[in-house]
Structure formats: C-alpha cells, structure tokens
C-alpha cells in the first residue's frame, strides 16, 4: 500500500471511529432533544451548500451549527453534527464514494479531537457552563484553532502526498487563509452558548437569522463573483491559446516540432519544484518562457536559422540578435509574472561568457539557468532536418562537458540525476496525447551543431 492510500485509510478509520464512539456516547448518556435543532440545521446547510463551478469551490455555513453544538452539548454532539453536515454536502455535490468517506471522516475527526482535548483532557468547562467570559472565549478559541489546524491539515496532507510536495508550504499557501469561516462559525456558536442558559431552545431561534442573512449575502455576492471568474477564465484560455500559437509559429520557422516546447515546458516546471520553487508566479513565468524563449527567431533570416553546418562569426552575431528581438516583443505584453527576465537571460553562461549582458553565476535568474539546461538536453535528443538525434547518454556527456562553463553545475547534476524520473512522470501525464515521447530518441547519424 502506498503512502497516500495508507494515510487515507488511517484518517477514514479514525474518523469513522470518532463518529461511532460519539453516537454510542449520545445513546448511553442522552442529551437535550434541543440538540436536534443544530443537527437539523446542519443537514439543511449541507444540502443548500453554495457551489462555484468555475473554480471548483463550495461554501457552507455548517460551521455555525457544528460549533454551537460543541459549545452547548459537547464534543460527541458536535462530531455527529459535523458528520451530518458533511454527508449532506457530499450528497449535494455528488462526490465519489472515496471522497465522501474522507470528506466526512476528516472533519469529524478534527472536531472530535478539538472538543476532547479542550473539554475532556484540559477540562475546560463548556462555554454554556462557563462562569466568566474569559473562560468562555479561551475554551472557544482553543477548540476553534485545533479544529481548523487539524481539518485543513488533513486535506493538505492528502494533496501533498499525491503531489509529492512538502505539506507546510502547501498548507501555508492554500489553507492558512481559510481561517475566517471556522472563526465566524465559532463566534456565532459562542453567542448561542451564552444565551442558551437564559433563553433555552429560543436561543436557536434568535441565532438563526444571522447565518441565514450571511448565507443570502454570500449567495448574491458569489453569483457576481462567479460571473467575473467565468470571464477571467475565458480570457485566460484565450491568452494561453495565443501564447501557444505564437510558440508553434516560432517552432515551425525553426523546423522544431511542437513536442519540443511541450517537453521543455514540462521538464522546467518539474525541475523548478525540485529546486524548491513553489511561487505560482515564478512557475507560470518559467512555463511561459519555455514556450516563448526563442520568439525572437521570427526576426532571424531562415537561411541562418536552419543552416546545416556551423555558423560563421557574422552569422552567429545575427543569430544572437534573437534574444534582443524576443525581449522587445515580449516587453510589449503585460505579463502578470516575470517572463521577460528569463527570456533575456536564457543564453547567459555560468562563467560569464554568454550574451547579451555577460551575466555570471548567481546573477543569472535560477529559472533561466534551468531553462538553458533543459532546452539543450531536449534539443540534442530531438531530430532536426540538419542533424540526427543523440541518445540520452550522449546528451548527458554534452551537459557534463559544459558543466561549470555554460551551465550551473547544480542544475546539471540535479537534472541528470532526476531526468529518468522526470521523463517517466511527464510521459505518464502525456499518455494518450499526441506528440513525441519524452524519453530521448536513439542515436542517429549526423553531428550536433552548437546550441543556437
């Protein structure tokens, strides 16, 4: 059993156990039937969950009723309430059986742990029974914090394991900002607990307009947001199509297959992550630069661009101009991420002998250093009209010969060590798609001209 599957089984078993244990406790030690109010409201909340199809996101006010159940009736009632809420959400969203089980087990386990640690282990009184406001908010804050960290952590761990990423950067980047929902729900739950002692079941009626009004406001706002998102997604689709069409046009002039730019793009993205680049803007910039780094070749005469033999000094000077042409073309496009610095530096050499600025070492952006190594490897292992393809072994020999002069030694070493793994991952992602395979072609006759 692999790690993601083992983790899922562990969470599912523990989460199910927490639900079963809570039900047994509620049967043995019955609580007020008023608990059926938040339980029923949680089901209604789950069945009316707001869904944004444009970004595959959903929003529910179920936290309000789950925390209210926790602060008034204890961990067991809250755990069952969460289970009912998440089951209702899964029914509404029609998830697969595996997702339904995990999406029910994980939040139930988080709530059970939070309530048990705060009210059974630490023995803080339930907010409905607390003698003072300080104790009320201390207990509530502790329970909300533990529940949020565990709940979001369970999901982040699944995503990280499947994507082979580090959990902490992933959680910090995608889950840490989601704390407002649990805090808002917990705050309303505290208010219910404070007034239940005086108003009894009427406290639930008094509380009900708050989440309902929030729900209606959120529903109206999300409708407008989703319309805008659909527009942005369509614009993004058109932008990507335009960029790719531009890249295909350049490849056609340079007698390069579209598979080359696709492989370079995929290799660069995978290798960048191995170097710890997690910033979405930098990754997207590198992917765009992988497609567009040779866009300046549009301005190079074809007799030079596709000359079979070695370029003369004069011809090579003309060829070098493609960097300045490409930089000028791309500078006129308002990219939301730094594409131009990568394109401008993709012919700079580690020892400072490259062009156009003669940058050396760490002065060259890491993304550009990654791009140059990957571009060279895929170029020499691809068939061209003026030469045959080299084998992977021969390509590695070229990279090692240029290690420390043209290319960053660390990038070369990392790429050579990881290339088989990266190739397998990329090829798996391309299964069934058209285009050349990621693995290098067998050795063929012909010489390899200098990288242009």
N, C-alpha and C positions, 0 to 999 in steps of 0.2 A: 504494500500500500504506500503511495507516495505521500509526501508531506501535506499538500493541500487537502487530500482526501482524509488523511488521518486527523488533521485539525478539524475539518468539518464534522467528522464523526464524533470527535470529542465534545465540541460545542453542542451538537444536536443531542447527544446522550445526556450531558449535564443540564442543558436547558429543559429537556423533557422531564428529567428527574425533579428539577425545581418546580415545574408545574404540577406534577403528580403529588409531590410532597405537600405543596400548598393546598391542593384540593383535599387531601387526606386530613390536613390540619383543620381546614374550614369545616369539614364534616364532623370531626371529633369535638371541635370547640366552636360551635356556631356563633356567628356574629349577627349584628342587627341586619334585618332584611333591607334596611335602607341602603346597604351596600349594592343592592341590585340596581339602584339608580345610576351610580357611576359606571357599573358594568354594562348596563344597557346603553348608556350614552357613548361608551367607548365603542360598542358594536356599531351604533349609528354613525359615529365619527369615521370608523374604518370603511364602512360601506359608501360614505359620501366623500372619500378622500379626493383631493384635488390633484389632477394629473396634468403634467406638462409634457406632451408627446415630443415637442421639439427638442428637448434636452433630456428626455428620459428621466424626469424627476417627478416626485409626488410630495404632497404636503397634507398633513393631518393635524387635527387639534387633539388627538388622543392623549398626548402627554398630560393635558389638563386633568383628565379624569383618572389617569393612572396614578399621578402624584397625589391627587385628592384622596383616592382610595388608600394610598400608602400612609398619608398623614393622619387619616381618620381611623382606619381599620387595621393597618399593619402590613408587613411585607407579604404575607400569604394572599391577602385580598388584592394587593397591588399586582402581584405576579400573575394571578388569574386574569385580572383586568387587562394587563398588557397582552397576555396570550389571546384574549378575545378580540382586542383591538387589532393586533397584527394578523390574526386569522381572517378578520373581516377585510382588512386591506388587501391581503393576498387573494381573497375571493373576488374583490372588486377589480384588481389588476390582472387576474388570471395568470398567476405565476406557475412555473413548473413545480412538480412535487418537491424536488430537491430545494428549490428556493423557498417554497412555502415552509418547509420544515425548519430551515436555517433562520429565515426571517421571523419565525415565531419563537424558536428556541433561544436565539441570541439575546434579544431584548428582554425576554422573560428571565433569563439567567442573570442579566445585568441588574434588573430591578430586584430580583431575589437577593443577590449579593449585597447590593446597596442597602436595602432595608434590613437585612440580617446583621450586617456589620455595624450599622448605626444604632439600631433599636434593640438588638439581641446581644451582640458582642460588646459594643461600647455602652450599652444600657442607657442610652439617652431616651427620655420619655417621648412618646408620640406627640407631635405638635398639638393635637386636640386635648392632650392631658398635661401639657407643659405649664409650669407655674408662672413663667415670665416670658416676655418677648425675646430676650436674649437667647434663652434655651430653645425657643421655637425656631428662630432663624438659624441658629448654629446647627441644630439637627437637620433642618430642611436643606441648608446649604451643603452639608456633608453628604446627604443622600443624593441630592441632585448631581453633585460633582462626581461621585463614584459611579452613579448610573450612566452619566454622559461619557465618561472616560472608558468604561467597560463596553458600553454599547457601540460607540464609534470605533473603539479599539478592535472589537471582534470583527467588524466589517473591514476595517483597514488591513487587518492581518490576512483575511481571505484574499483581498485584492493584491496585497504584496506577495503572498506566496504564489499565486497564479502568475503574476507578472515578474517574479523573481526580483523584487525590489526591496529596499530597506523600509521597514514599517514606519519608523519615526519620521523621515522626510515626507512619506506619503500621507501619514496622519496629519502632520502639521500643515501640509499644503492643501489638503482636500477635506479634512474633517474638523480641524480645530475651530474653524469659523462657524460651525453649525450649533454652537452652544446656546444661541438665543432661544430656540424652540423649547428645549428642556427647561431653561431658566424661567421663561414666561409661563409654561405649564405648571412648573413647581410653585411659582409665586401665587398663581390663582388657587392652586391646591392648598397652600398655606392659609389663604384667606378663608377658604371653605372650612378648614380645620378650626380656625379661630372662632368662626361664627356658628359652627355646628353645635357647640356646647350650649349656646343661648337659643338658637333657632331650631335645632334638631333637623329633621328632614327638610324643613323650609329653607335651610341654608343652600341646599342644592338648587332649589327653585330660584333663589336670589342670585346665585352664581351663574346660572345658565345663560342669561343674556350676554355675558362677557365673551365667552368663547364663540357664541353664535354670531355676535356682531363682528368679531375678529375674522371669523370664517367668511362671512359675507364680504367684508372689506378685502380680504385676501383673494377671494374668488374673482371679484371685479378687477383688482389690480393685476392678477395673474393672467386674466384674459387679454388685457392690453399688452402685458409683457410678452406673452406667447406670440401675439401678432407681430411684435417687433422682432422677436427671435426668429420667426419664420422668414422674415425679410432679410435679417442678417445672415441666416444660414444659406439662403438662396444667393445672396451677394458673395458669400464665401465660396460657394460652389462655382459660381461664375469666375471668381478670382483664380481659384485653383485650375479650372479648365483653361483659362487664358495663359497662366504661367506654364502649364504643361504643353500647351500648343506651341508656345514660344520655344520651349526646350526641344520639342520634336523637330521644329523647323531648323534649329541650330544643328541638331544631330544629323538631319538629312543632308545639310550642306557639308558637314564634316564626314559624311559617309559612316556614321555611327548608328547602331541600332538603338531603338528606344529602351531596350533591355539594359543597356549600359548605364544610362542615367538612373533607371529604376534601381538597379543593383547598388550603384554608388550611394544613392539616397538611403536605401535600407541599411547598408553597411555603416554609413556615417552615423545614423541615428542609434544603431545598436552599440557601436564603439563609443560614442559620446556618453552613453549611460554607463558604460564600464569605467569611464573616467570620472564618474560622479556628477556629470552634468544633468541636473534634474529640472532646471529652469525651463518652463514651457516656451518662453520667447526665444531662448538660445537654441533649443532643439528645433523649433519651427524655422528659425533663421538658417540653421545648418541644412535642413531638408530642402528649403528653397534654394539655397546656394548650390547644393548638389545638383539641382536641375539647371540652374542658370549661370554657373561659374564660367562657362565658355560662350555666353551670349555675345560677347564682343567679336567672336569669329565671323559673325554676319558681315562685318566690315573688312574682312581679310580676303584678298583675291583667291579664287578657287585653285588656281594653278600653284599657289604656295601652300594653301591649306591641305591639299591632297597630293602633294609631290611625293612620288615613291621613294626617292633617295634622300640623302642628307641635305638640309637647307644650307644655302650659302650664308655668309655673315650678313649680307644685305637683306636676304630673305628672312633670316631669323629676327632681325631688327623689326621688320614689318610684322612678323608673327607676334612679337612681344607686345605690339600695339593693341592686341585684342583685350588685354587687361584694362587699359585706359578707356577703350571704346565701351566695354562692358560696364565699367564703373559709371561712365557718363550716362549710359542708357538707363541703368537701374537707379541712379541718383534721382531721376525724374519721377520715380514711383515712390509714393509714400508708404513704404512697408511698415507694418506695426512692430517689426522686430529687426535687429541689425544684420541685414543680408549683405549690404554693400561692403563693410569691412572684411568679411570673409572672402567675397569675390575678389576684392582688391588685393588680398594677401595670399591667394592660393598658388602663386608662383614664387613666393619668398622662400629662401633656403635657410636651413638651420644655422649654417655657418656665415650667413650674411651675403652670399654671392648671388642671391636671387634678384628678382625685379618685381615691381618697379621702384620700390623705396629702399632696397637693400637692408631690410629688417633682419635681425638675427635672434635666435634663441626664443626666450620668453616674450620678446617684443611682438612676435607673430601670434595672432589670436589662436588659442587652442583649437577652435573649430576649423580654422584654415589649415592647421598642421594635420588634423585628422583627415580633412578632405584631400589633401595632396597625396597622402599615403594610399588611401582607398582608391582614388582616381587612377594612380599609377598602376596599382595591382590589377584593377579590372580592365584597364586599357591594354596592358600587355598580355592578358589572358583572353582577349577577345580578338576575333578575326577582323581584319581590315583589308580593304582592296589592295593595299600596297605591302602587306606582310601577313604572315600567318600568326596564329596564337601560340603563346608559350604555355607550358604546364604550370601548375601551382608551385612546384619545387623550383622551377627556373625563375618564376616571378618573385619568390621569396629571396632567391640569390641576388636579384637586382635590388630589392629593398634593403637587404643587408649590406650590399656594396655601397649604397647611398646613405646608410645609417650614420648620423653624426655630421654629414656634409649637407646633403639636400634635406634630409628628413630628421625629425625629432626622434632620437633613439628610443625614448619611452613609448612613443606611438607605434614605431616599427615593431618593437618587441611585443607589445600588447596585441597588436593586430595579428602578427604571425602566430602567437600562442592561441588566440581566440578564433582565428579565421574558420577552422573546420566547424566549430560550434556555431558561429555567426552564420555561416553558409547554410548549415542544416536548419537553423531557425528561420532564416529568410526563405529558403526553399519550401519549408513547410507552410509558411504563410502564403506562398505563391502557388501552392498545389492546385492544379486545375486551371490556373491562369495562363494566358499566352505570354510568350517571351522566352528569352534564353535562360538556361539554368544558371543558378548562382555559382555552382562549382565550376572550376576552370576547365577550359577545353583541353584536349590532349595536344601534345607538342606537334607543330606543323612546320613545314619548310618555310624559309624566309628569315630575314633579320628583323630585329626590333629597332626602329629608329628612336631617337631621343624623344622624351615626352614633350609634347608641344602644348 
